[in-house]
Amino acid sequence: MPQETYQRLLMDRTHSHKRWENSASPIHVEDLDLSELRATVRMGIEFGRIPSTASAEAGDILERFGLRLGQTLTNAAAVLFAKHESAHYPQCQLRLARFRGLDKNEFLDQRQLNGNAFRLLTEAVQFMNRHLPVSGRIEPGVFERVDAPLFPPVALREALVNAFVHRDYSIPGGAVSVAIYDDRLEIWSDGRLPFGLTVEALAKEHLSRPRNPLIAEVFFRRGLVERWGRGTQKIIELCVLAGHPTPQFLEQAGAVGVRFLPSGYIAPLRVAHDLTNRQRMILQILSASAQETFGNIKRQVNPDIADRTLRDDLLHLKRLLLIDSVGRGRGATWSLRGSPARIGR
């Protein structure tokens, strides 16, 4: 029997009582972030998932969630609530990167953080908010441009929560990773899918058998996850509803990931330096047609804008090699230079 198959069968057999998350931890109660513990109770009460009479005492909270064995904390308690970076838990790590282009050859921004799962979840959301552009569109009969996040925030949060809840924390060098490229966003967590689950099954109805039920339970009580294993289906539904391609679920090199793809051209936030909202709006307008006249662009941007101001914007974008023009004067037509889907620089 292959070693990998043997280990999976062993995990299935012993999972109910012997797991990494419910093993003894070397840290103590004073090493935990008590404010995060109390926030879990408060949020659980707000979501109706913890009785309103629940105690806010640290010991009682740990007992409620099965995070303490006698006076000894479990590894799950450390993952969820550890206050500081710990040499005992190098795997409680988040890797964040914004790459230039379509591969990992050049970074625009990168960070590596350690901490408890809730702190890392917050950091990941903030990083994506910084680097993912707002997608603007013009709707018929609406004068103002309609702005919306590039990808549905709930879908991104669901993917992040899945990564923190279901990853294999027994891998010492493991991490959750967020990688943003010009044409996609990927969220990865170390560890293979457990219990014979396949990436194909993630897009369908499937049983919820979390690798880390104690960690999953706390996320559930805080209102961050549901019990029924619909997280991956929810991600797909939200992205398709927003007009994006179906996200891709992947398993490779001992890690599980989800890849988000934009539905079309997204104007960059930065090329050499920051672009203004009006310049980004011009790019979005040009992405919707093969070519546009100066007058049509002006009507969609702002009919009251001065011709000189708009022309300066167009010439600036042309100097940045983002757009092209044919002809001269008001008779010139303007077009986007290439139109592959881009998340933005």
N, C-alpha and C positions, 0 to 999 in steps of 0.2 A: 504494500500500500504506500503511495507517495506520502512523504512527510507532511506536505500541506494538507492533504485529505485527512490524515490521521489527526493533525492538530485541530482541524475544523470539527471533526466528529467528537473529539475530546471536549472541545469548547461547548458544543451542543449538550453534551451529557452533564457537564459540571456547572453549566451557566447559572442555574437557579440558586446555587449556594456558594460557589467559589469563583470569584471574578477579581480582576485587578481593582475595580472601583470599591469593592467592599472589604479589601484587605487593609491591614493596619497602616496608618500613616505615622511618620516620625514627628509631625508638627503637633502643636498644642492649641487649645482654645484661644490663648492670647495671641496666636499668630493669625487669627481669622479677622476679617473685616466685619465687625459687629453691625455696622450700619447697613451693610449689604444683607446680612441675615434678617434684620428687622424690616428692610425694604421688601424682602421676599414674603414675609407675613402680611405686610400692609397691602401689597399688590395681590396676594392670594385672596385676601378678604374682599378687595374691590372687585375681583373677577368671580367671586362666589365659590372659590375653590378651597378656601380655608375658613373654618367657622369664625365668626366675629368674636368669639370668646377665647380665641387662641392666645396663648401666652407669648410675649415678646422677649422672654428670657432666653439667652443663648443656649443654655443646656436643654431647655424644653423644645426649642426649635430643632436642634440637632437630633433629639430623640424622636421627634415627630417624623423627620425625614429619613430616619435610619442611618444617620451619618456618624454615629458614635457607637463603639463596641465597649460597653462599660464606661471607662473613663478614657478610652483610646479612640481618637478620630480615625475615620476611614480616608482612603485616597480620594473618594468622591467629595468629601468635605473640603479637602485642599483644592481640588479642581474648581469647585464652585465659589469658595469663600476666602481662600488664602489672601492675606493682607499685602504681603510683599513678594517680590521675586524670590524664589527659593532654589537653592542648589539641589534640593531633593527632587525638583520637578522641572527639569529643563524642557520637557515636552509640553508644558503649559505655555505655549508660544504661538505668536501670531506673526506671520510674514506678509508684508504689504509692499506692493510694487506697482508703479506706473511706468510702463515701458514705452519708448519711442518706436513706432513701427509695429511690425507684426511678429517680432521674435524677441528674445531676451538679450539682445546684443547691447542695448543702451538703456540706462535708467533715466527717467525724468524725476522720479522720487522713489525712495525705498526706505522701509522701516522694519525693525524687528523688535517685538515687544514681548515681555513676559508678564504674567499676572493671572488673576482668576478669570473664569469664563465670561462673567458678566462685564468686567472691565474691558476684556479683549473684544467682546461683541460690540460695545460702544465705540471703541477705537476703529474697528473695521467699518462700521456705518459712517463715521465721520470722515474716514479716508475716502470712501466711495463718494460721499457728498462733495468732497473737495475736487475730485478728479473726473467725475461723470458730469457731462454738460446737461443743461436743460434743453429739451427738445422743443423747438418752437414750430408752430404751424399756423397757417392762415385758414380760417374756416369761412365758408360762404355766409355773407350777411353779418359777419362779425368784424368790426373795424379794428379792434385791438388784436394783436397776435396772442394766441393761446399757448401758454407755456406749461410744460409738464416734465417731470423727471424722465430721463431717457428710458430707464427700465422701471417697472412698478416697484416702489419701495417695499411693499409687503412681500413680493416675490424674492427680492434680494435678502430681506431679513429672514425669510423662511429658509433660504439656502444656507445662510450663515448659521442659523440655529441648528439646522440638521448637521452641519459640519462639526459644531462644538458638542452636540449631544451624542452623535453616533460614531465619532472617530475612535480609533484604537489608542487609548492612552498608555498602554503598556509598552509602546515603542518609545524608547528614551529620547531619540532625536526627532520625534514627530512634531507636527505643527498643523495649524490651519493656515492656509495661504490664500490671499486675494491678489490676483494678477489682472491688471487692466492694460490692454493693448489698443492699438488704433482701431481695430475692427471687432473687438470682443472683450468680454469680461469673464474670468474664470475663478471659481471658488473651489479649493481643494482641501481635503483632509486625509491624513495618513491612516492607512489600514484598509484592508479589503472589506467588501461587503460580507456581513456575517450570515450564518445559517443557510448557505446556499442561495441567497438572494442574488439576482442578476440585475444589470443596469436596464435590461429590457423590461423587467418586472416593475421598475420604479415608475414607469409611465402608466401603469395599470393599477387596478385594485390589488392590494397585497396586504398580507398580515403585518401588523406592527409588532416586531420582536426586537426591541432596542438592545444594543450591545451593552449599554450602561443604564439599566432601569432606574437606579437611584438618581443619577444625574438627570435623566429624562423626566422623572417625577417632579423634581424641583423646577425645571423649566416649565412643565405643565402647570404647576401651582402658580407660577408668576404670570401665566397667561401667554407664554411665548411659544407654546407648542400644543397640539391636540393629541389625543390618545390613538386615533384610529389609522395612523399610517397614511394620511392623505396629503402630507406635506409636499411630496414631489409632484403629485397631481395638481395641487393648488398652484405650484410654481408654473407649471405648463399652462393651466387655464388663464392665469393672470397675464402671462406674456402674450399668449395668442389673442386674448381679448384686447390687449393694447396694440395689436397689429404687428407684433414681432414674430420671427420664426420660432418654432418649438425649441426650447432649450435642450441641449444635448447632455445626457448623463454619461459619464465616462468612468472606466476603471482601468488603470494602467500603472505599472511600476510600483505596485503596492499602495496605491492611493485612489480615492474616489473623488470625482469632480463633477461640477455642473458648469456648462459653457452657455453664456447669454450672448445672443447675436442681435444687433440692431436691425430694424426693418429697412433702413435706407441711409442716405447721407445724413450725417450729423455735423453741423458746422463746428469747427475747432474752437476751443476757448483761447488758445495761444499759439501763435506762429511767430517766432522771434520775440514777440512781446504780446501782451494781452490784446485781444480784439474787443471792440465795443459791442454792445448789444445790437446796435444798428448794423454794424458790419457783419455780425453773425446772421442777422435777419436777411441781409442781402444774399449771403451764401445759401441760406435755406430757400429763398425765392428762386435763385438760379438752379438749385438742385431739382426743382419740380418741373423744369421745362428745358428743351434743348437750347433755347436762346431767348433773351428778353430785350426789349428796347428800353432806353432810358426812361421814357414816359411810363411804361408799365411797371418798372421797378419803383419809380417814385410813388405811383398810386398805391402800391402795396406797402411800401415802407412808411410813408407819411406824405400826403399830398401837399402839406404846408411846408415841407422842408425846402430850404434854399437849394437851387440847382447846384451852386458851387460846392455846398457841403456834401451833397450826394456824389458829385463828380469826384471830389477829393477822396471819398471813401472807396469809390470804384477804382480809381487809379492806385490807391494804397493797396487794395487787395490784388490788383494786377501785378504790382511790384513784388508782392509776396508770392507770386506764381500760383495764386489760388484761382484766378479767373482769367479769361481771355476776352478780347474784343475784336470785332470786324467792322471796318468802316470808320467814319469820322463824324464828329459833331453829334447832333441829336439823332441822326440817322443810324448811328452805330448800334450794333447789337452786342450783348454781353452774354457770356456762357461760363459755366463752371469748368475748370480745367480738370477733366476726369471726374468720375462720380462713383467710385467704390464706396461702400459703407465705411464710415470712419466714426470712432467714438470721440475724437477730438484730441488736440495736443495741449 
